[in-house]
């Protein structure tokens, strides 16, 4: 079980908020294959407080999605607090504060990972958001902005202040902000985190692409939970495999070609409900790369499917290459 404030998950993992990926279609498939909690993509605080924006269907969780979390990103504590309340009023069950995003445009705006340089601001945001909502509040950090002693000290200042600020759990990605996704995630920090903040729920993130590795990370580092991000793109079976492992069962056999193809077609149908069909085909391409990863003729299948110009061509290509 994973406890996130008043929210108890039967399994100690969940799907991360992924900007540009974790829309209703991805969340639906993650739930279908065993994710006990999913997140919408990161939302800018100023968007969340704008009535016309927050009423758009893309920002509203479905009735079949609970529990579902919303991640927000911003620079001002009052706006972040208002955004959190607006999202809870919209139907989200949990708020995640993003102090970790390494995207250059985010850093230029003083948001996301930039706040690893401003512990006082980050801590004040935590306090104000905690005052504004009754649901669980968690925060996402990296292990520092860079590897300088001052930056690492800022990380520990933010993390250690979390209990007093009312944060229910900390998600830590084991890279510095300036690393983006280069190099390897550092998982050695987690035992120290658990011993330094023993009553805080600590959730690990970074380089989690298969159930066996995830299970080993969980067992060897003392984390309370795991969050799956890039490893779930075009791979909803990662949640099925983890559900089996954490229930004491063996990892199921890999999905057959037909099963992967059927999942792609279901994903396509879901995406077509959200977007114009032509846009949906283009949008799905970034997931196709993940779906094709283990195809026995990966390069040929990927090239053929990515060449599809419309929904009909995409369906035909998937059916051909996945023997449907």
C-alpha positions in Angstrom: 0.0 0.0 0.0 1.1 3.6 -0.7 -0.3 6.3 1.5 -0.5 9.8 0.1 -2.1 11.8 2.9 -5.8 10.7 3.0 -5.4 8.7 -0.2 -4.4 5.1 0.1 -3.3 3.1 -3.0 -3.4 -0.6 -3.0 -0.2 -0.8 -4.9 3.0 1.4 -4.4 3.3 2.9 -7.9 1.4 5.3 -10.2 1.6 7.0 -13.6 3.4 10.4 -13.7 2.1 13.6 -15.1 3.7 13.9 -18.5 3.3 17.2 -20.5 2.1 16.4 -24.0 1.4 12.8 -23.2 -0.8 12.0 -20.2 -4.2 13.0 -21.6 -7.3 11.0 -21.1 -6.3 8.4 -23.7 -3.0 7.5 -22.0 -4.6 7.7 -18.5 -7.4 5.4 -19.5 -5.0 2.7 -20.8 -2.8 3.1 -17.7 -5.8 2.4 -15.5 -7.0 -0.4 -17.7 -3.6 -2.2 -17.3 -3.3 -1.6 -13.5 -2.2 1.9 -12.6 -3.9 2.7 -9.3 -3.5 6.5 -9.8 -2.9 8.6 -12.9 -2.1 12.3 -13.5 -3.1 14.8 -16.1 -0.2 16.6 -17.8 1.4 19.6 -16.0 -0.8 22.7 -15.9 0.5 26.3 -15.6 -1.0 28.0 -12.5 -2.2 31.0 -14.5 -4.1 28.7 -16.9 -5.8 26.8 -14.0 -7.2 30.0 -12.5 -8.6 31.2 -15.8 -12.3 30.1 -15.9 -12.5 29.8 -19.6 -9.5 27.6 -19.8 -10.3 25.3 -16.8 -13.7 24.6 -18.3 -12.2 23.1 -21.4 -12.8 19.3 -21.7 -9.0 18.7 -21.9 -8.6 20.0 -18.3 -11.6 18.2 -16.8 -11.1 14.6 -15.4 -13.5 11.9 -16.5 -16.0 10.3 -14.1 -14.2 7.0 -14.6 -10.7 8.3 -13.7 -10.7 8.6 -9.9 -8.4 8.9 -8.2 -6.7 11.3 -10.5 -4.1 14.0 -9.7 -3.3 17.4 -11.2 0.2 18.8 -11.3 0.7 22.6 -11.3 3.7 24.8 -12.0 4.2 28.5 -11.2 6.2 31.1 -9.4 3.8 32.9 -7.1 2.4 31.3 -3.9 -1.0 33.0 -4.1 -1.6 32.1 -7.7 -0.5 28.5 -7.0 -2.9 28.3 -4.1 -5.8 29.6 -6.2 -4.8 27.1 -9.0 -4.8 24.2 -6.6 -8.3 25.1 -5.3 -9.6 25.6 -8.8 -8.4 22.1 -9.9 -9.8 20.4 -6.8 -13.1 22.2 -7.5 -12.9 20.8 -11.1 -12.7 17.3 -9.7 -9.1 16.3 -9.1 -8.3 14.3 -6.0 -4.6 15.2 -5.5 -2.3 18.2 -6.2 1.3 17.8 -7.2 3.7 20.8 -7.1 6.3 20.8 -9.9 9.7 22.1 -8.8 11.6 19.8 -11.1 10.8 20.4 -14.8 14.1 21.0 -16.7 12.6 22.3 -20.0 14.5 25.5 -21.0 11.3 27.5 -21.6 10.1 26.6 -18.2 13.4 27.6 -16.5 13.4 30.9 -18.4 10.0 31.6 -16.9 11.3 31.0 -13.4 9.1 27.9 -13.0 9.6 24.2 -12.5 13.3 23.3 -11.8 14.2 26.9 -11.5 12.6 26.9 -8.0 15.3 24.4 -6.8 17.4 27.7 -6.7 14.8 29.4 -4.5 14.0 27.2 -1.5 12.1 30.0 0.4 9.7 30.5 -2.5 9.2 26.8 -3.0 8.5 26.3 0.7 6.1 29.2 0.8 4.2 27.8 -2.3 3.9 24.5 -0.4 2.4 26.2 2.7 -0.1 28.4 0.7 -1.3 25.4 -1.4 -1.7 23.3 1.7 -3.9 26.0 3.3 -6.0 26.2 0.2 -7.1 22.6 -0.3 -8.1 19.6 1.8 -6.8 16.9 -0.6 -3.4 15.3 -0.5 -0.5 17.6 -1.7 2.8 16.2 -2.9 5.7 17.9 -4.6 8.2 16.9 -7.3 11.9 17.7 -6.9 15.2 16.9 -8.5 18.3 16.3 -6.4 19.5 19.9 -7.1 19.6 22.5 -9.8 23.2 21.4 -10.5 25.9 19.5 -8.6 27.3 22.5 -6.7 27.3 22.4 -2.8 24.9 25.4 -2.7 22.4 23.7 -5.0 22.5 20.4 -3.1 22.0 22.3 0.1 18.9 24.0 -1.4 17.5 20.5 -2.2 17.9 19.4 1.4 16.4 22.6 2.6 13.2 22.1 0.5 12.9 18.4 1.2 13.5 18.8 5.0 10.9 21.5 5.2 8.2 19.4 3.6 6.7 17.9 6.8 6.2 21.3 8.4 4.8 22.8 5.2 2.1 20.1 5.2 3.3 18.1 2.2 2.1 14.5 2.2 4.8 13.0 -0.1 7.9 14.0 -2.0 8.6 12.6 -5.5 12.3 12.8 -6.3 13.9 12.4 -9.7 17.5 11.3 -9.3 19.1 13.9 -11.6 20.0 17.5 -11.4 17.9 20.0 -13.3 20.6 20.9 -15.7 21.2 17.2 -16.5 17.7 17.1 -18.1 17.6 13.3 -19.0 21.2 12.7 -19.8 23.4 10.4 -17.8 21.9 8.0 -15.2 19.5 8.7 -12.4 21.0 8.6 -9.0 19.2 6.2 -6.7 21.8 6.2 -4.0 20.2 9.3 -2.4 17.0 7.6 -1.4 18.2 5.7 1.8 19.6 9.0 3.0 16.3 10.8 2.3 14.4 8.1 4.3 16.7 8.4 7.2 16.7 12.2 7.2 12.9 12.6 6.9 11.7 9.2 8.3 8.0 10.1 8.5 7.8 11.5 5.0 6.5 9.4 2.1 9.3 9.3 -0.4 8.6 8.3 -4.0 11.4 7.5 -6.5 11.6 8.5 -10.2 14.1 8.2 -13.0 15.2 5.5 -15.5 12.3 3.1 -14.8 11.5 1.2 -17.9 10.8 -2.4 -16.9 9.1 -4.1 -13.9 12.2 -6.1 -12.8 14.3 -2.9 -12.5 11.5 -1.1 -10.7 11.0 -3.9 -8.2 14.8 -4.0 -7.5 14.9 -0.2 -7.0 11.9 -0.4 -4.6 13.5 -3.2 -2.6 17.0 -1.8 -2.4 16.5 1.9 -1.7 13.7 2.0 0.9 11.4 4.2 -1.1 7.7 4.1 -0.3 6.6 4.2 -3.9 7.6 4.5 -7.5 6.3 6.8 -10.2 6.4 5.7 -13.9 7.0 8.4 -16.5 8.7 7.8 -19.8 8.6 4.0 -19.2 4.9 4.1 -19.7 4.9 5.8 -23.1 3.6 3.2 -25.6 4.0 0.6 -22.8 0.9 0.3 -20.6 1.9 -3.3 -19.8 4.4 -1.9 -17.4 1.6 -1.4 -15.0 0.2 -4.9 -15.5 3.7 -6.3 -14.8 4.2 -4.2 -11.7 0.7 -5.1 -10.3 1.7 -8.8 -10.7 5.1 -8.4 -9.0 3.7 -6.3 -6.1 0.9 -8.9 -5.6 3.5 -11.7 -5.3 2.9 -13.1 -8.7 5.4 -13.7 -11.6 5.7 -11.2 -14.4 3.2 -12.1 -17.1 4.6 -13.1 -20.6 5.2 -10.1 -22.9 2.2 -9.1 -24.9 1.8 -10.8 -28.3 2.0 -8.9 -31.5 -1.8 -9.0 -31.8 -2.2 -7.7 -28.2 0.2 -4.8 -28.9 -1.7 -4.0 -32.2 -5.0 -4.0 -30.5 -3.7 -1.6 -27.8 -2.5 0.7 -30.5 -5.9 0.7 -32.2 -7.7 1.3 -28.9 -5.3 4.2 -28.2 -6.1 5.6 -31.7 -9.8 5.4 -31.0 -9.4 7.2 -27.7 -7.2 9.9 -29.2 -9.7 10.5 -32.0 -12.3 11.3 -29.4 -10.1 14.1 -28.1 -8.7 15.6 -31.3 -9.5 16.0 -35.0 -8.7 12.6 -36.7 -5.7 14.0 -38.7 -4.3 15.6 -35.7 -4.8 12.5 -33.7 -2.7 10.5 -36.2 0.1 12.9 -35.9 -0.2 13.1 -32.1 -0.1 9.3 -31.8 3.3 9.0 -33.5 5.3 9.7 -30.3 3.5 6.7 -28.7 4.0 4.5 -31.7 7.8 4.6 -31.1 7.2 3.0 -27.7 4.7 0.5 -29.0 7.1 -0.7 -31.7 10.1 -1.0 -29.4 9.9 -4.8 -29.2 8.5 -5.6 -32.6 10.7 -8.3 -34.3 11.0 -6.1 -37.3 11.0 -2.8 -35.4 12.5 -0.5 -38.0 10.3 -1.6 -40.8 7.1 -1.6 -38.7 7.9 1.8 -37.2 8.7 3.3 -40.6 5.5 1.9 -42.2 3.2 3.0 -39.3 4.7 6.5 -39.0 4.2 7.0 -42.7 0.4 6.8 -42.3 -1.3 10.1 -43.3 -4.8 9.5 -41.9 -6.7 7.2 -39.6 -7.5 4.6 -42.2 -3.9 4.2 -43.3 -2.7 4.0 -39.7 -5.3 1.3 -39.0 -4.3 -0.7 -42.1 -0.6 -0.4 -41.2 -1.1 -1.6 -37.6 -3.3 -4.5 -38.7 -0.7 -5.6 -41.3 2.4 -5.4 -39.0 0.7 -6.7 -35.9 -1.1 -9.6 -37.6 -4.6 -8.5 -36.8 
